[in-house]
């Protein structure tokens, strides 16, 4: 299986920036995904990286380094509604499944 | 209307009962998945199916079975429910078109199951 690590919890202030790191160990890497999940709700797709570099989508950006087995999700201009769990997931070539990390719970405080 | 729906949304049952959770999708996706989520453990794959005639076990299939009745429907059954199957269950779908990004999965709203 894949070994996917991300911090359990993070706290930040409204308007600030938070960076959620994810490291993985796998062979046949095909892509890295980030999902947002509010408490008791379904995970929703945020971003997908397959090549090295930064992908920006509004206030959210995701970075990937394939050689280092490392990704981060950057949340800028934090809002209270960003309080949620953020899940890192990895896909493997020709496997068509996702392996999820345990998730990072982000709490945004006023 | 939601693209991926799950019924029921909440269920309380007793040990030993047979339970079926249903998932339907209107996304036209071929691949469907069942996960359970427990606090601190993240999402764990129970079963998955890539078309109507294809069923595969995930990492925690013991105590569960599935049926892919049609491209759009994928049901999960607990043959004899036990308390440690109390969890949040999610169905997910993804498409199959040869692109790397098709591993993106789209989730239903979840079923909260409590086994007493």
Interface residues (C-beta under 8 A of the other chain):
Chain A: X1 X8 X30 X31 X33 X40 X41 X42 X43 X44 X45 X48 X50 X87 X91 X96 X97 X98 X100 X101 X102 X103
Chain B: X31 X33 X40 X41 X42 X43 X44 X45 X48 X50 X58 X59 X88 X90 X94 X96 X100 X101 X102 X103 X104 X105 X106 X107 X108 X109 X110 X112
